[in-house]
Each structure stands twice: as C-alpha cells, then as structure tokens.
Amino acid sequence: MKLETDKLLEIYRIMKRIRLFEEKTSELFAQGKIPGFIHVSTGQESVATGVCIQLRKDDYVLTNHRGHGHMIAKGADSRYMMAELLGRIDGYCRGRSGSMHIADFDIGVLGANGIVGGGIPISNGAAFSAQYKATDQVTVCFFGDGAANEGTFHESLNLASLWKLPVIFVCENNGWGEFTPQKESMCVENISVRAQSYGMPGQTVDGIDVLSVMAAAETAIKRARAKEGPTLLEVRTYRWHGHYEGDPQKYRPEEELREARSSDPIEYFVKHLLKEKLVEREALEEIDREVVREIDQAVRFAEESPPQTFDESELQEIYA
Ligand SMILES: Cc1ncc(C[n+]2csc(CCOP(=O)(O)OP(=O)(O)O)c2C)c(N)n1
C-alpha cells in the first residue's frame, strides 16, 4: 500500500494514542481509580487503526468489551473516554456506562458490549438501516475469536450474506477467549474459513503489519459501500495483558507472552517507515511528545470532573 507521509504519520499517531491510553488505563486501574472491570487492547493497535482510519465519520462501529482502541481509532476524544472510565459526569455517557457500555453516536460508535457476540446482530441492524435508507454508510463490527463460537456470529453472518448487508465483520483473533486458547475451543485454525459457509469472502491477515490490515479492510469496505455485501476479516494479533486487568494469568505460559511482546505492531511500523525512509525520526518523536501530553491532559480532565452519583429516586421513577 502506497501512502502519503501525512497519512503514515496519522496511522502512527492513532496507534500510539491507543497504546498510551491503554497503558494509562492499566496504571489507573492498578491504583484503584477505575471502578468495575477493564479489558485493554495493548498490542492489538493495528486492528482498530488499520480498519477505522478508512471509515467515514457517519459509518457505524460496533465494539466489544475490549473496545477502547476501536473507539479511539473511530475518532473518540481521549478526555471524554477517560472521564467515562473513571465514572465522571463529563464522560461520554455521563460516567454511567464505564468501559464496557461506552458509546458515542456522533462518531458512529453504537456501543461496546459486555455480552460476547452481542454486537454482531446489532451490526446487522445498523447495516440494514443504511440499506433501507439507501445511504452508502458501512458498518464495522469488531469481536474476538471467542465470539466467533457464539450462535450470534453464525446467525448474523448468514443473514448479512443473504441480505447483502454492508457490514465488515472484523474478528480480532488474539489467540485467547478469556482463559481458553483458540485451539481448545475450535477445530479450525483460520476463522476466516467460516465465511465460506455463508457465501461471503473471508480473509486472514497478520496484525503485525498495520498496512496489511489496511489493505484487506480497504477491499472489504469498498465491497460493502458498493452494495456487494459483507466480508469476514480475521486479523491475527495477540493479547499482551491478562483477560482483564488484575488477571494473574496462571493459565498462560510466560514464554508465549514474551515471544508475542517481541512482535510489536507499532515497532514493526516504525522500523518499516525508517528503513524505507518514508518519514523522519523527528516527526515520530514529535508525535510521541504530543500524545503523551494529550493522555496526561485526558487524565487531568477526568480527575477534575465530578464523580457520577447514583440517585435512587431515578430508579423509583423507572420502576413506578
Ligand atoms: C455470552 C457471554 N458468554 C461468556 C461471557 C464471559 N466472557 C467475557 S469475555 C469472554 C472471552 C471473550 O473472548 P474473545 O471474544 O476472544 O475476546 P477477547 O477477550 O479475547 O478480546 C468471556 C467468555 C460473556 N461476557 N458473555
């Protein structure tokens, strides 16, 4: 894929923004500043970035419980994200959704979802709305390898293909579904082969290379926009952290983790950019400084925002 310098730097900035946001999130969680459960996507930045960077603002995204990166890549403001995670009133959902139900309709993110596979049928609904209204919006649905074993995955892919819905199903295969490795939960190696049963194209891409993810996503997005139907895109990546923050990870060999961390999609991209002399090192360093400042500001913004409080009278109104 041949891209202008500005575009390459934008890709770098988004991946870096996700990485630093997630690292800060882990840190704040460990300090007891984030209520509830948190699942971070550290190490998986190429997937959200490679797909979302090619979407329009009015395109839809459905995400899952590990969705901070998807939201950031779709254009979310780190300040409102951080405030939401900290349960503050200036958060995207006024501090009431937290990490797992965050949404921002203005940028097309229809919501995270704590139910594994829960976003997949919703993405069909969003895509159907575009088809019905004859717009050319597309819908991207992100989910994990674990979700690819849920009934919702199979039912939704069948219907999407039958109705030629403009959806891109992006299976972010990080090798683990909670504490179970992929090979213990399914008999196929490439989840993309499942596309065949539903009569749609399926492709597996190596997530180490954000440009490969972009190339595959570009084809799928074009197909959806041209009203030719859905695609199943499987991106192979690796979950660097535990299933949730604080997970002791007794089930995972340390050697595997060490090896995986040595293949970092951001480092891989930087090496490529410098080796091919596509950008100056100083430009990357400048972005690093800007993103550090941005994430610090996001934390300050969130900490200065008042905590959301729970008013029981609201419940009484709901159940009256
Ligand atoms: C329907 C349902 N079943 C089980 C769970 C418990 N659960 C939460 S996350 C998870 C694993 C999901 O794995 P995957 O889809 O691969 O996503 P990843 O966490 O690897 O990003 C499970 C089993 C749930 N939340 N919902």
The ligand as a MOL file (V3000), in Angstrom:
LIG
                    3D

  0  0  0     0  0            999 V3000
M  V30 BEGIN CTAB
M  V30 COUNTS 26 27 0 0 0
M  V30 BEGIN ATOM
M  V30 1 C -22.4020 -14.5580 26.1750 0
M  V30 2 C -21.2170 -14.4640 27.0940 0
M  V30 3 N -20.5570 -15.5820 27.4550 0
M  V30 4 C -19.4920 -15.5220 28.2770 0
M  V30 5 C -19.0770 -14.3000 28.7770 0
M  V30 6 C -17.8250 -14.2210 29.6770 0
M  V30 7 N -16.7210 -13.6860 28.8610 0 CHG=1
M  V30 8 C -16.3970 -12.3900 28.8900 0
M  V30 9 S -15.1680 -12.0210 27.8060 0
M  V30 10 C -15.0190 -13.6210 27.3490 0
M  V30 11 C -13.9880 -14.0530 26.3170 0
M  V30 12 C -14.1840 -13.3970 25.0200 0
M  V30 13 O -13.1390 -13.7490 24.1740 0
M  V30 14 P -12.9850 -13.0860 22.7800 0
M  V30 15 O -14.3120 -12.9380 22.1280 0
M  V30 16 O -11.9540 -13.8450 22.0310 0
M  V30 17 O -12.4820 -11.6050 23.0910 0
M  V30 18 P -11.1200 -11.1470 23.8000 0
M  V30 19 O -11.4430 -11.0430 25.2770 0
M  V30 20 O -10.0750 -12.1420 23.5030 0
M  V30 21 O -10.8290 -9.8200 23.2170 0
M  V30 22 C -15.9360 -14.4320 28.0110 0
M  V30 23 C -16.0770 -15.8760 27.7960 0
M  V30 24 C -19.8010 -13.1570 28.4040 0
M  V30 25 N -19.4770 -11.9430 28.8360 0
M  V30 26 N -20.8530 -13.2570 27.5410 0
M  V30 END ATOM
M  V30 BEGIN BOND
M  V30 1 1 1 2
M  V30 2 1 2 3
M  V30 3 2 2 26
M  V30 4 2 3 4
M  V30 5 1 4 5
M  V30 6 1 5 6
M  V30 7 2 5 24
M  V30 8 1 6 7
M  V30 9 2 7 8
M  V30 10 1 7 22
M  V30 11 1 8 9
M  V30 12 1 9 10
M  V30 13 1 10 11
M  V30 14 2 10 22
M  V30 15 1 11 12
M  V30 16 1 12 13
M  V30 17 1 13 14
M  V30 18 2 14 15
M  V30 19 1 14 16
M  V30 20 1 14 17
M  V30 21 1 17 18
M  V30 22 2 18 19
M  V30 23 1 18 20
M  V30 24 1 18 21
M  V30 25 1 22 23
M  V30 26 1 24 25
M  V30 27 1 24 26
M  V30 END BOND
M  V30 END CTAB
M  END
